[in-house]
Amino acid sequence: MFDKIQAESGGTTPWEFDTASIGADNTQEISSEQTYSGTNSYKFSFGGTEIGYLDKYLDDDLNICYAKFKVYIDSATAFQSKAYNYIFGLNSNSWQTLGGIGVRADSNYDPYAWYVRTYTGGYTDAITSTTNFLMDEWHTIELYWNGSGEGTANGIFQVWVDGTLIADYSNIDVSSYSTIDRFRLGNVLWGVFESGSILYFDDIEGGDAYTTAEIGDYSSLSDAIAGESDFTVVDANIVFRYTEAFEDTTAVTIASGSFSTLENHRLIIEVPEEYSHDGTRGSGARLIINTNYDSALRLEIPYVSVIGLELKGHVNGCVSANYNGHYVIVDSCLMYDCYAAFSTYGNYNIFCNNITYNITNNAVTFQDYRNSSYCYNNTILNSGNSGIRVGINNFNINIINNYVANSNTVDYNFESAVSLTTCFSSDGSENTSVISPVDCDFESYTAGSEDVTIGSDSDLIGEGTDLSNASVYPFNYDIFGNARTGSWDIGAIEWQ
């Protein structure tokens, strides 16, 4: 994987590309003549038909690979009609370009067309397209390779220009070549450009198609989200991953229109287990907001997952979803010391395996007129109002395997009918069975020093419903990733 590469510093091999094969008549340089972002771009000038390219080796050989870059084709550029012609290629660990995009002269077009081809033991038929082809303008190019079915004929190669799909190869034979180990940029093959041709490149990024950014490369999650753009591949998720257990103090809003998420193109904020919390304050990667009355994380788009994060909002909530915040998943998070842990105006949301404590109002709220949401295996302590509230005129709200205790008003507050299964409380509200906190055998349930790890004498052990085959969001793990087996325990933690 590598970070977005911009031409903001010089050197023998600008942009830190690993090798260069430029050719005697060609030049490469950092230039401020044309830029997409920042103050510079990377400029290729071609003095003849010699190859002139740079390689960027990936950290790992990838059979699923994504690349995105900006290209500006100067009007002085003239292309030849060479059969195999790329300005950017996804290359295997040999010389072979498994998939690439270029431009070539073609008698059917006036005068040039985008050119796409793939190779896995033999060249496929080329696809040419004039879609969005303009000189003296920046274009966004995206390439997606999936050779994960190694040894079979089910490979995929797709190319987009300015968000429009111009090439869609499927059933590619990947028995001989399946993995990408480098990106190749420039005049990838002989005889493509006439003398005097000029290309500018900017904002190259890519690698594993399932990872967009590591938060450790930015100062905050907010900066990472602002610094990354959406991509068009719709069977790959957009992942923002914390790579160290640091305290992030900048509130985050994922604004409407910022990412075009779908069911198979989710935005995921995740903390790997080694950097995640242990159920107590300040123990993992955390989003802690102490000023400006902000929610820690405000969601204004659908299809967002938040996994393994520790959160505290200032006065307002830890995670809030507005009327566009549908299909949100909050899983294995720790939330505390604010007005609300999770409040949603969206539909089809899931709140699973979370711990909340010391919330001043309702810990979890499904607001009025909501539809089809799920609240599974949460442990909710010391709420100022209620632990779980369901507003008026909701339907198909499913609440299973939760433990709610020590709420100042009432543990469960349902203003609509809900589906309630194997849930427990300290006050018996909404006809739930009563287990007092002392009988849960928690490490601590005292406000301010909560640790809801359960001991072997806990009355929560073995009282839950197995959700490993649930019709919506089946799972078989607890908040720490431990397996849930046999008779499930109530709440976020499975006794080990």
Secondary structure as GFF3:
##gff-version 3
##sequence-region A 1 496
A	DSSP	beta_strand	2	5	.	.	.	ID=ss1
A	DSSP	three_ten_helix	14	16	.	.	.	ID=ss2
A	DSSP	beta_strand	19	21	.	.	.	ID=ss3
A	DSSP	beta_strand	26	31	.	.	.	ID=ss4
A	DSSP	beta_strand	41	46	.	.	.	ID=ss5
A	DSSP	beta_strand	52	62	.	.	.	ID=ss6
A	DSSP	beta_strand	64	73	.	.	.	ID=ss7
A	DSSP	beta_strand	88	91	.	.	.	ID=ss8
A	DSSP	beta_strand	97	105	.	.	.	ID=ss9
A	DSSP	beta_strand	112	118	.	.	.	ID=ss10
A	DSSP	beta_strand	127	129	.	.	.	ID=ss11
A	DSSP	beta_strand	138	146	.	.	.	ID=ss12
A	DSSP	beta_strand	155	161	.	.	.	ID=ss13
A	DSSP	beta_strand	164	172	.	.	.	ID=ss14
A	DSSP	beta_strand	180	187	.	.	.	ID=ss15
A	DSSP	beta_strand	197	207	.	.	.	ID=ss16
A	DSSP	beta_strand	213	214	.	.	.	ID=ss17
A	DSSP	three_ten_helix	215	217	.	.	.	ID=ss18
A	DSSP	alpha_helix	221	227	.	.	.	ID=ss19
A	DSSP	beta_strand	238	241	.	.	.	ID=ss20
A	DSSP	beta_strand	247	248	.	.	.	ID=ss21
A	DSSP	beta_strand	252	254	.	.	.	ID=ss22
A	DSSP	beta_strand	267	270	.	.	.	ID=ss23
A	DSSP	three_ten_helix	273	275	.	.	.	ID=ss24
A	DSSP	beta_strand	286	288	.	.	.	ID=ss25
A	DSSP	beta_strand	297	299	.	.	.	ID=ss26
A	DSSP	beta_strand	304	307	.	.	.	ID=ss27
A	DSSP	beta_strand	310	312	.	.	.	ID=ss28
A	DSSP	beta_strand	319	321	.	.	.	ID=ss29
A	DSSP	beta_strand	329	331	.	.	.	ID=ss30
A	DSSP	beta_strand	334	338	.	.	.	ID=ss31
A	DSSP	beta_strand	342	344	.	.	.	ID=ss32
A	DSSP	beta_strand	350	352	.	.	.	ID=ss33
A	DSSP	beta_strand	355	359	.	.	.	ID=ss34
A	DSSP	beta_strand	364	366	.	.	.	ID=ss35
A	DSSP	beta_strand	371	376	.	.	.	ID=ss36
A	DSSP	beta_strand	379	383	.	.	.	ID=ss37
A	DSSP	beta_strand	386	390	.	.	.	ID=ss38
A	DSSP	beta_strand	395	400	.	.	.	ID=ss39
A	DSSP	beta_strand	403	405	.	.	.	ID=ss40
A	DSSP	beta_strand	410	414	.	.	.	ID=ss41
A	DSSP	beta_strand	419	421	.	.	.	ID=ss42
A	DSSP	beta_strand	424	425	.	.	.	ID=ss43
A	DSSP	three_ten_helix	429	431	.	.	.	ID=ss44
A	DSSP	beta_strand	433	434	.	.	.	ID=ss45
A	DSSP	three_ten_helix	437	440	.	.	.	ID=ss46
A	DSSP	beta_strand	442	444	.	.	.	ID=ss47
A	DSSP	beta_strand	451	454	.	.	.	ID=ss48
###
